[in-house]
Amino acid sequence: MRVVLAEDLFLLRDGLVRLLEAYGFEIAAAVETGPELTRALAESEPDVAVVDVRLPPTHTDEGLQCALRARRDRPGLPVLVLSQHVEQLYARELLADGTGGVGYLLKDRVFDAEQFVDAVRRVAAGGTAMDPQVIQQLLSRRAGDRPLEGLTRRELEVLELMAQGRSNAAIAAQLVVTERAIAKHTSNIFTKLGLEVSDDDNRRVLAVLAYLDRDR
């Protein structure tokens, strides 16, 4: 599996390269600036891109903007964002376009190699890998004009796990309840949010995020 990695801090970039190679990934390119990332994504045609949000030369949202442009040129390009920050506007655009695998992890909440590697593989396979804190920030932005307050505490827990890319079976195992109970919670969530239920887990997540992001 070919990976393009964008991280401006040398020690972290080198560490990620070594980690991914140790788990059998091929590093197609490891870059530190936005322009380098743009070229690498165009020339290397990776299976997945792992990108920091803030890259030179702007040190603002260069990495995420490069990833969005690359997905417009190559729809469905899997992108895993690895950052210290949640850039809500661009993150929601990345999640809501509905094509290809997407993920957003916070650097200080990645606690072990297996967690990170699993996220890279899941995104490369077309799934989602979302940090719960990222999801909470994205959902809370529309909490004032969407019926999130109508969800129970358990339904909110299920929604966050759905947004991480978990199946009903995985959510049931995490919450130590039956899969039938999760199916009921899921049905209630979609009813309260005015969304149609789908059997496809990734599409369910993207539909929720896209719906919450729509302007009225």
C-alpha positions as CSV (number, residue, x, y, z in Angstrom):
1,M,0.0,0.0,0.0
2,R,1.5,3.3,-1.2
3,V,1.4,6.3,1.2
4,V,2.1,10.0,0.7
5,L,2.9,11.6,4.0
6,A,3.0,15.3,4.7
7,E,4.4,16.6,8.0
8,D,6.6,19.6,8.5
9,L,8.3,18.5,11.7
10,F,11.3,16.3,10.8
11,L,11.4,14.1,13.8
12,L,7.6,13.3,13.6
13,R,7.8,12.8,9.8
14,D,10.8,10.5,10.1
15,G,9.1,8.6,12.9
16,L,5.9,8.1,10.9
17,V,7.9,6.9,7.9
18,R,9.6,4.3,10.1
19,L,6.4,3.2,11.7
20,L,4.5,2.8,8.5
21,E,7.3,0.9,6.8
22,A,7.5,-1.4,9.8
23,Y,3.9,-2.4,9.2
24,G,4.5,-3.0,5.5
25,F,3.5,0.3,3.9
26,E,5.4,1.7,1.0
27,I,6.2,5.4,1.4
28,A,5.7,6.9,-2.0
29,A,6.7,10.4,-0.7
30,A,7.3,12.1,2.6
31,V,7.2,15.9,2.3
32,E,7.1,19.0,4.5
33,T,5.4,21.7,2.5
34,G,2.2,22.3,0.7
35,P,3.7,22.7,-2.8
36,E,5.6,19.4,-2.3
37,L,2.4,17.7,-1.2
38,T,0.6,18.9,-4.3
39,R,3.3,17.5,-6.5
40,A,3.5,14.2,-4.6
41,L,-0.2,13.6,-4.8
42,A,-0.3,14.3,-8.5
43,E,2.8,12.3,-9.4
44,S,2.7,9.3,-7.0
45,E,-0.9,8.3,-7.2
46,P,-0.9,6.9,-3.7
47,D,-3.4,4.5,-2.1
48,V,-3.8,6.9,0.8
49,A,-2.5,10.3,1.9
50,V,-1.7,11.1,5.5
51,V,-1.5,14.9,5.9
52,D,-1.0,17.5,8.6
53,V,-3.3,20.5,8.4
54,R,-0.7,23.3,8.9
55,L,2.2,23.1,6.5
56,P,4.6,25.7,5.0
57,P,4.5,28.2,3.5
58,T,1.3,29.5,5.1
59,H,1.3,27.4,8.3
60,T,-2.5,27.8,8.3
61,D,-4.6,25.1,6.5
62,E,-2.2,24.4,3.6
63,G,-2.2,20.6,4.0
64,L,-5.9,20.2,4.2
65,Q,-6.5,22.5,1.2
66,C,-3.9,20.5,-0.8
67,A,-5.8,17.3,0.0
68,L,-9.1,18.9,-1.0
69,R,-7.7,20.0,-4.3
70,A,-6.2,16.5,-4.9
71,R,-9.6,14.9,-4.2
72,R,-11.2,17.3,-6.8
73,D,-8.6,16.2,-9.4
74,R,-8.9,12.5,-8.3
75,P,-12.3,11.9,-6.7
76,G,-12.2,9.3,-4.0
77,L,-8.6,9.7,-3.0
78,P,-8.4,8.4,0.6
79,V,-7.2,11.1,3.0
80,L,-6.3,10.8,6.7
81,V,-5.7,14.1,8.4
82,L,-3.3,14.0,11.4
83,S,-3.3,17.3,13.2
84,Q,-3.3,19.1,16.5
85,H,-6.2,21.2,15.4
86,V,-9.7,20.8,14.1
87,E,-10.2,23.1,11.1
88,Q,-14.0,22.9,11.0
89,L,-14.8,24.5,7.6
90,Y,-12.4,22.4,5.6
91,A,-12.9,19.3,7.7
92,R,-16.6,19.3,7.0
93,E,-16.0,19.8,3.3
94,L,-13.6,16.8,3.3
95,L,-16.2,14.7,5.1
96,A,-19.3,15.8,3.2
97,D,-18.2,15.2,-0.4
98,G,-19.2,11.6,0.0
99,T,-16.4,10.0,-2.0
100,G,-13.6,7.8,-0.8
101,G,-12.2,7.1,2.6
102,V,-11.6,9.9,5.0
103,G,-10.2,10.2,8.5
104,Y,-9.3,12.9,11.0
105,L,-7.1,12.1,14.0
106,L,-5.7,14.4,16.7
107,K,-2.0,13.9,17.2
108,D,-2.1,14.0,21.0
109,R,-4.9,11.4,21.1
110,V,-3.1,8.7,19.1
111,F,-2.0,6.4,21.9
112,D,-0.4,3.5,20.1
113,A,0.9,2.2,16.8
114,E,-1.9,-0.3,16.2
115,Q,-4.6,2.5,16.6
116,F,-2.8,4.6,14.0
117,V,-2.1,1.8,11.5
118,D,-5.6,0.6,11.8
119,A,-6.9,4.1,10.9
120,V,-4.6,4.3,7.9
121,R,-5.8,0.9,6.6
122,R,-9.4,1.7,7.2
123,V,-9.3,5.0,5.3
124,A,-7.3,3.4,2.5
125,A,-10.0,0.7,2.2
126,G,-12.7,3.4,1.8
127,G,-13.9,3.7,5.4
128,T,-13.8,6.4,8.0
129,A,-11.5,6.9,11.0
130,M,-12.6,9.8,13.2
131,D,-11.4,11.0,16.6
132,P,-14.5,11.4,18.8
133,Q,-13.4,14.9,19.8
134,V,-13.3,15.9,16.2
135,I,-16.8,14.6,15.7
136,Q,-18.1,16.3,18.8
137,Q,-16.8,19.7,17.5
138,L,-18.3,19.1,14.0
139,L,-21.6,18.1,15.4
140,S,-21.8,20.8,18.1
141,R,-21.4,23.6,15.5
142,R,-25.0,22.9,14.3
143,A,-26.4,21.9,17.7
144,G,-28.3,25.2,17.9
145,D,-30.3,24.8,14.7
146,R,-30.5,21.0,14.5
147,P,-32.4,18.6,16.8
148,L,-29.3,17.1,18.4
149,E,-30.7,18.2,21.8
150,G,-33.5,15.7,21.1
151,L,-31.1,12.8,21.1
152,T,-30.6,10.8,24.3
153,R,-27.2,10.4,25.9
154,R,-27.0,6.9,24.6
155,E,-28.0,8.0,21.1
156,L,-25.3,10.6,21.1
157,E,-22.8,7.9,22.1
158,V,-24.0,5.7,19.2
159,L,-23.8,8.7,16.8
160,E,-20.2,9.4,17.7
161,L,-19.2,5.8,17.2
162,M,-21.1,5.7,13.9
163,A,-19.1,8.7,12.8
164,Q,-15.9,6.9,13.6
165,G,-16.8,4.3,11.0
166,R,-18.0,1.6,13.3
167,S,-20.5,-1.0,12.2
168,N,-23.6,-1.8,14.4
169,A,-21.9,-5.0,15.6
170,A,-18.7,-3.0,16.6
171,I,-20.8,-0.4,18.4
172,A,-22.7,-3.1,20.3
173,A,-19.5,-4.6,21.4
174,Q,-18.1,-1.3,22.5
175,L,-21.2,-0.3,24.5
176,V,-21.8,-3.9,25.7
177,V,-25.3,-4.1,24.5
178,T,-27.1,-6.2,21.8
179,E,-26.8,-5.5,18.1
180,R,-30.6,-5.2,18.1
181,A,-30.5,-2.4,20.6
182,I,-28.0,-0.5,18.5
183,A,-30.3,-1.0,15.4
184,K,-33.1,0.6,17.4
185,H,-30.9,3.5,18.5
186,T,-29.7,4.0,15.0
187,S,-33.3,4.1,13.7
188,N,-34.2,6.7,16.3
189,I,-31.2,8.8,15.4
190,F,-32.0,9.0,11.8
191,T,-35.7,9.7,12.5
192,K,-34.9,12.6,14.8
193,L,-32.3,14.0,12.3
194,G,-34.7,13.5,9.4
195,L,-32.3,11.2,7.6
196,E,-33.0,8.0,5.7
197,V,-31.5,4.8,7.2
198,S,-28.8,3.1,5.1
199,D,-27.1,-0.2,5.5
200,D,-23.8,1.2,4.3
201,D,-21.9,2.3,7.4
202,N,-19.6,4.8,5.7
203,R,-22.5,6.4,3.8
204,R,-24.4,6.7,7.0
205,V,-21.6,8.7,8.6
206,L,-21.1,10.9,5.7
207,A,-24.8,11.5,5.3
208,V,-25.1,12.6,8.9
209,L,-22.2,15.0,8.6
210,A,-23.3,16.4,5.3
211,Y,-26.8,16.9,6.5
212,L,-25.7,18.7,9.7
213,D,-23.5,20.9,7.5
214,R,-26.1,22.0,5.1
215,D,-27.1,25.7,5.1
216,R,-30.8,26.4,5.6
